[in-house]
Amino acid sequence: MTTSRARIYALLIFLLAAFSTAAGETHSARPPLAFEMNRGQVNAEVRFLTRTPQGAIFLTNHDIVFSEGGAEAKSVLRMHFVRAAEVEPTPEIPTGGFVNYYLSKDPRNWLSHVPVFRKIRYRGVFPGTDVIFHGDGQNLEYDFEVKPYSSPDQIAFAFEGADRIIASNDGELEVLSGESSWHLVAPEAYQRIGQTRRRVDASYIVSAENVITLRVGSFDQSSPLIIDPVVQYASILSVNNEVNITGIQVDASGNLFIGGDTFGSDYPVKNGQGPKIPGYQQVFVTKLNPAGDTILFSTFLPASGFSNSRSLALDLQGNAYLAGITGGADFPLTSTNLGVCGQFCNAGFVAKFDPSGSLVYSTLLGTGQILPYSVIVDANGNALVAGGAFDGSLKTVNAFQAAYQGGLCTSCGGPFFAKLNSTGTDFIFSSYFGGPGGAGGPSLAKGIAIDPTGNILFAGIATTDPPLAQPWQFGDGDLFLAEFAPDGKTLLFSTRLGGSGDIQPRFDSLTGMVIGPDGVVYLIGDSDIPDFPFSLNSFSLPQAPFGRYASSGMYVLAVNPSLTGFKYSAYLGKEGQTIEILRCAGDL
């Protein structure tokens, strides 16, 4: 992202993500419906499949299967064509995107570059009639294309597994199966005569045997006839399928990358078996085209244990890097040089995906609890991570601090930072930073960045003093900011930041950090400390930001490039309060 506009978009996305995280909110993502080729990710009878938030749709040679609830389906409905030819479906209009599956830690179960298509055609299902499946948002459309001098009277289909089919006065159908339902919108029929689209009357007829045929009004026999029904899932999207977005990036071409995790139970298993992932939180990376209407890839890393995403980064070549935490011993890994996951696992990971979504590498950061909160990439394709270490399992290389100084408890951890090589097989440098946390909880790093000179900055929460160098503040302040030379070993600057913390418990927190092209360091988070250092050149509010027990409010700290002081420190408002536009006088 090289333009100033792109940087503004990135900052807006960053700020929105920070507010959402602070408020405990989640985001639901509904990617556009498209069809992926079956290459072993589901039962062999399936030729193509598509996934919606409510469930999966499978296309075979003779049936269209609607599955609600994913791998552990609550309801399955089969739509088949009556008195029809069995036809091998063929794909049309590739999206240019791919889906990638990493089914357990065994690479023999991995599938890469599974192509995705906009349309699937069943040619000659009925005499002179093709059936074409395509998506309209998250709805499934299937068009009957009747060739000239052919009859739509042959079209007939039925639903196996349906308890009842209810016709409404407006010509729509409700197909009921157990507690689930599917909605068939009244069919639309039309012909194109020259440049004109001419409507043709059409409606459903449901027989006593629940076979559905079509009643079609008069039309021009010499021109093709299109009949266009739509199938909708009628159930409400369940929380089990919610998607939490934890990272958003945009590449130089305007493609949107989304990283996150989901509890959705319909993510891939090998031939219906594979790891028992339903009910577990899984991580993913999805890439959309600039218009946001086509999936270019969607890659999941499933494991039979809870995994969550913490941060997403891109390099200049369009490779994506996802950092997070997994609790699954079968989490897919390309290297175990830095750590392995046992039966009881809570380990940090970094995974790299190429521009088509294929897994380049996936590695743990330690055998124990070395947990990343932020990842970035340098110009050479090396990932840098920062987070919290809760044991001594980090392999330290060229370290500033080689030995873990914390304890083995949830409030005893300390910050760490590391730089991986481009293959994810080892560290270029890795180090602990400081002692254990204090009464306010663990110390840990929440953001890492590289400034225009190549120096490495990272920031986080400090409940005790970290190693200090030319500090502005020490002894108090729940935040810290540190700068290292590019070797990752030479400490150039380190200070504590934030309010004095005279009240307990302390509530200063950090969501993340970015560095602007001019070297200004931006920190964003929330605080409930009455003496948090808001600068005088921020717009003042009609009342003091915090009372002694007030709810926390958002802040942005801007540190000047020389790291000698604040450029400004701005209060953004409390939860539920209108956010005001804040700026430093003369900056904008």
N, C-alpha and C positions, 0 to 999 in steps of 0.2 A: 504494500500500500504506500504509494509515493506522493500522492496529491494531498494538499491541505484538507480538501473535502473528505477524503478517505480517513484522514487522521481525526477529523471531527466526528465522523460516523463511528470510528473505533472508540473514541472517548465517550460518546453517547451510549454506545452499547455497554461499555465498561461501567458507566455510572448506573445504567438501568439494572445491570446484573448485580451490582453492589447493593442497590436498594432492595431488590427482590430477595437477595440472600439474607440481608439484615432483617427483613420483615418475615422471614420464614416461608416465603411464597414459593410455589413451583410453577413451571410453565408447561402447558400441554402442546405437543407438536403433532400435527397431522399432515404428514407428507402426502403428495398427490399419488393417487392410485395408479400403479403400473404393473406389468406382468413380468415375472422372472421365469426363466427356463429352469426346469427341474433337472439338476445334475446329481441327484442323490441326497438332497437336503430333506426330501419327504418321500413318501411311498412311491414305488416305481410306476404305478399306474397313472400318476399325475404327470401331465405334460407341462403345464404352466401353473403358476400360482401367484396370488397377490394377497397382501396383508392390509387389513384395516384396523383401526383401534378396537373394533368390536370382535374381530376374528379374522380367519383366513378364508379365501375362496380358491378352490382347486379346480382346474380344468383337465378332464381326462378325455379319452376318445369317445366316450358315450354319455358322460355325466358332467354336470357342474355342481360341485359340492360346496355348500355354505357351512362353515364351522364357526360357531360362536364360542368365544372363550379361549381359543388358541389350542396349545398342545393338550391340555386337559379340557376338552370341549364340553361345554354345558349342553350344547344341542348341535345336531348335524342334520342338514336338510339337503337332499339330493334332487336336483332338477335334471330330468332326462327328456329327450325328444322322442315322441311316440311315433312308431312306424317310420323310423328315420334310418338313414344309412349311418354306419359307424365310420367316422372320419377322423383322420389324424389332423389335429389343429396345427396351423402354421402361423408364425409370428409376422407382424408387419410393423413398420415404422419404429426402428430401434431408438431408444431415448439417448443412446450414447453413454448410458450409465451402467454400473455393475453393482451386484450384491456379492458380499464376501462372507463366508461362514468359517468360523474357527470352533469346531465342535469338539471340545475337550482339549487336553494338552497333547494328544497324539496327532502329529501332523498328517497321518494317513486319513484322518477324518476332516481335514481342512479343504475347503473349496474356495477358489479365487476366480474373479472375473466371470461370474455368472451374469449373462447379459439380460437387459431389461427392455421391454417393448411396450409401446402404447396400445397396440391392437393385436388381437388374436382372431384368426379367421377359420371357421369350419366351412369348407367349400362343398357345396352340393349335399347338405344334410337332408334337404327335401328337394324334390325335382325342380330344378331351375331356381333354387333358393340357397343362398349362403347365410350363415349366421356369423356376425362379427361382434366380439366382446371388446369393450373399451371402458375407460373410466370417465366419470364426470365428478371431479372432486373425489369424495370418498364413496360415491354411489357407483354401482355397476350398471352399465348400459349394454344391452345386446340388441343389435340391429338385424332385422330380417331384410336382406336384400333380394327382392324378387325380380328376376330378369324379365325382359319383355316377352310377352305371350306365355308367361308362366302364371300359375294360380297360387294365391296365398291360402287357398282352402286346404292344402296339405299340411299346413303348419299346425302342430299339436305338441304340447308338452305337459308334464305332470311333475308333482313334487312327492318324492318318497320321504317318509318321516313326518309328513304333515298330519296333525290331528284334525284341523279344520281349515277351510278356505272360505273367507267371508267377503262377499262383494258389497261395495258401498254404492250409494245412489249416484255418485259422480264417476263411476266406472273403475274405481281402484279396487285392489284386492289386498286382503290381509291374510297371510299364511301363518298359522299358529302351530308351534311345535313345542310341547311342554310349556315352560315359562318364557320361551323366546318367541319372537315374531319377526317376520319379514314383510316389507311393504312393497307392493307392486303398483307403481304409478300407472294411471290410465295410459294406454299406448297412444303414441302420436304417429300418424302416417302421412307421407307426403311424396310428391313427385317433383322433379325439376324439369320443367318444360321451357327450354331456352334458358333465359336468365331469371325465370320466375319459379319460385317455390310454391307449389299448389298443394293445399291441404286436402287430405282424403279422410273421410270418416272411418274410425276403427274403434273396436271395443272388444273386451274379453267375453267369452262364453265358457261357463264352468259346467261340466256334465255331472251327472250323479256319481260318476266314478272319480271325480276331481281331476278329470283331464281338461286342460285349458286349450281352447282354440280361439280363433280370431274371426270376428265379423267385420268385413271390410266393405265400404261403400263403393260406388262406381268410380272407376279410374281409367286412365288411358292405357290400354293394353300394349301399345307400341313403345312405351317408356318404362324404365325401371321404377319399381315401387319400393320405398323404404318404410319399414314399420319399426318404431323405436320405443320399446318398453324400457323401464328403469326399475332396478331392484334396490331397495334401501334396507339396511338394518334398522329395525324399529326400536331396539333397546337403547337405553342411555349408556354412554360410555362409562364403564366402571372405573373406580379409582385404581384398580389393579393394573390398568393399562396406561396409567398416567406416565408421562415422560418428563423428567426433570432436566432442564438445560443448565449446564454448569460452565460452558464455554462457547463463545461465538467468535468466529474469525472470518475475514473476507480476503480472498487472494487478489492478485493484480488484475485478473480478468473479471472480477466481480462475483465469482462463485462464493456461495455462503457455506461455511463449515459449521456444524453444530456438534458439540460433544456433550455427553450427559449420561444418565442412567435411567433405568426403568424397572418397574416391578411387573411389566407385562408378561403374561404367561405364554404368549404365542410366538416367542422367538425360537430360532431353528434348533431342531434335534434330528439326528441321523435316522432316516426311515422310521420316524415315530418313536425311536428308542433314545439312545444317546444319554447325555447327562441329565439328571432330573432337575432341570432349572426352573420349572414353574414355581412361583412363590418367592423366588430369590431375585434380588436386585441385580441387574446386569448393566454393563457399560456399552456404549456405542459411539461411533462417529458417523455422521451423515453429511453428504455434500450435495447441495442443490445448485442448479444453474442460476444465473443472475436474476431471471424472472421469478424464481422460486416455485416454478410449476413442474420441474422435472428432477427426479432423483438421479444424480450422477454416480453416487455409490452410497450404500448404507451397510456398515460393517459392525457386527456385534462380537463381543468377546465373552461368551457365556461360561459360567462355572457353577458347580453345585455348592455355592456359598455366596454370601452377599458381597457384591462388588459395587463401588461407587466411584464416580468421576470427580476430579477436583479441578483440573485445569486443562486447557487446550491451546496449542501453539501451532504456527505454520512457519515453514522455511521459505526461502525465495523460489524454490523449485515446485512448491505446491504440495510438499509432503506435510502430513498432519501428525502431531505428537500429542498423545493423551496421557495424562498422569492421574493416578488414583490409587485406590486401596482395594484389595481383594481378600475375601475370606475363603476362597475355594482352592483346594489342593490341586484341582484339575484345570486351573486357569491356564490358558494357552501361552506357552513360553517358547521362545526360540533359543534362549541361553539360560543356563542355571549357574553361570560363573559367579554371580554376585549374591545369589540367594535362592533358596527353595522354600516351598510352602508345605508344611506338614499337615497332620490331621487337624490340629488347632492352629488356625492361620489368621493373621491380621497384618498383611504385608503390603508395602507400597510398590507400585509398578510404574513403568513408563513403556508405552507402545508407540511405534512409528508405523504410519501407513503411507503408501505411495499415492500419487495423484488419482489412481483408479481405485483406491481403498484396500489394496492388498497389504497384508501384514509384512512389513520389512523386518521389524524385530519387536520382541516383547520380552522384558526382563523385570525381575524383582529388584528392588534396591537393597535388600538384605533378607536374611532368613527370619529375622524378627520384625519388630515394629519400627521400621524406618519409613515414615509416612509423609508423602509429598503434598504440598498445598499449592504449588505454583511451578509451571514449566515454561521455559522460553527456549529459543534456538539461536545459535550464533551463525555467522555468515558461512561457516564451514560445515554446517549440518550437525553440530554437536548440541545435544540437549543439556540444558542446565536446570536443575531442580533445587527447590528449597522447601523445608518443612520442619516436622518435629520428629526427633529420635526418642524412643521410649525404652531403649535397651542399647547394649553395646555391639549389635550385630553389623553395623555399618563397616564395610571394608574401607579403611582410610588410605588414601593415596595422595602423596605430595601435600600432606595435610597441614593446615594452620594449627589444628588441635586434634591430635590423633586419638586421644583416649576419651571415652564417654565418662562424663562427670555426674550424670544423673542417677536416679534410682529406678526401681521397677514398679512404678505406680502411675496412675493416670495423671497425677499432678507433678510428677517428678521428671518429666521429659525436658529436653533442651533443643535448641535449633540445630539444624544441619544444613549443609549445602553441598552440591556435587555437580560435576560436569562429566557426562557420558561421552565415550567415543562415538563415531558415526555409525558403528555397527551394533551398538548396545551391548557389547561383550565385556566392557571394563570401564572403570573410571579414569579420566585424565587427571582429575583431582577430586577429592572428597574429604570432608572435614566436619567435625562437630564445632559448635560455636557457643561456648559458655557453659555454665553449670545448670543444675536442675531448676525447675520452677519453684515458686514459693506458695504462700498461703492463698494467693489469688488464682492458682492453677498453674498449668505448665507454661514454660517459655517455648515458643516455636516461631518459625519463619512463615509468613503468609504471602510474600511476593518477592520476585527476583527479576532483575532487569540488567541490561548492558547499556552504559552511557555512550555518547558519541566518541569518546576516546578509547573505548574498549574495556574500561574498568567495570567491575561487577558490583552492583548494589543489591542488597536484599534487606527486607524490613519485616518486622513481626511484632509479637507480643513478648514483653519481658517483665516477668514478675520479680526477677532479681537482676542485678547488673550483669550484662554480658561483658566480654572483653571490651574495654573502652580505649579510644584513641582520639585525642583532641575533642572531648565531649562538650556539648553545651550543657548537659544535664546528666546527673547520676544520682542514684539512691532513690529517686522517685520518677514516676512516669511509666505507664504500662506499655509503652511502645519502644521500639528501637529501630535505628537505621545504621547500616554498616556499609563500608565501601572497601573492596579488595582490588588489588592490581590484577591484570589478566591472568596471572599465574595461579590465582585462587589461594595463594599462601601468604601474601604480603598484605597485612591490614593497613589501610591508609587512613580510615576514619571510622569512628563508631560512637554513637551517643544514644542515650535514652530520650524519649519524647513523651509528651502528653501531660495530663494533670497530675497533681501531687498524690492523688489517691488517699486522701485523709479519711475518706469514708470506706467502709467495707460492706459487701464485697466490691471490688473495683469493676468498672464496666467499660473501660477503654478497649476497643477491639479494632482490628484491621481486616478489611476485606481484600485489599490488594494494592498494587502499585504499578505505575507506568512511568516511563521517562519520555519527555517530549523531545523533538528534534533539536531544540535549543539547550538540552541538558537539564531542564527543570524536572525535578522529581515530584510526582503527584502521589499522595497517599490518601486513601479513602476508607472510611469505616464509621463506627458510631461510638458515642461516649456518653456516660452519665456522670462525669466528674465535674463539679461546679467550677473549678478553676482551670478547666481545659484552655490552652493558650490560643484563644481566638484573637486575630490581629485587628488593630484599630482601623485598618483600611479595607476591611470587609464592610458591606452594608450592615448597619445596625438593625436589630429587630426591636419591636415595641416593648419587649420584655426580655429579661435575662434568659438565655437559652435553657439553663437547667436550674431546677431547685434541688434541694438536698436529696430528695427521693423521687425526682421527676423521671419520666420515661426517657430512654436514651434518644439522642438525636444524631443525625448524620453530619459528618464533617469532611472537608477536603483540605489537606495540607499541601502547599506548594513550597518546596525547598529549592533555593537558588542553586545554580549549577556548581558554584564553588563550595557548596555544603557548609556555608557559614551562617545561615539563618533562613527564616521563613521569607518567601516572597509574599505569601499571604496564607491565612488560615481561616477558612470560611465555614460557617454553620449553615446547613442545608435544611434544617427543619426536623420536627419530631414526626413520629409515625402518625399518619392521618392529617398532618398539617400540610397546607399548600406549599410546595417548594418554590422559593423565590430565586430569581436569577442573581447570582452573586459574582462579583468580580473585584479585582484589585484596581483601584483608580489608576487610569492611564494605561492599563494592560490591553484593553479592547478598544 
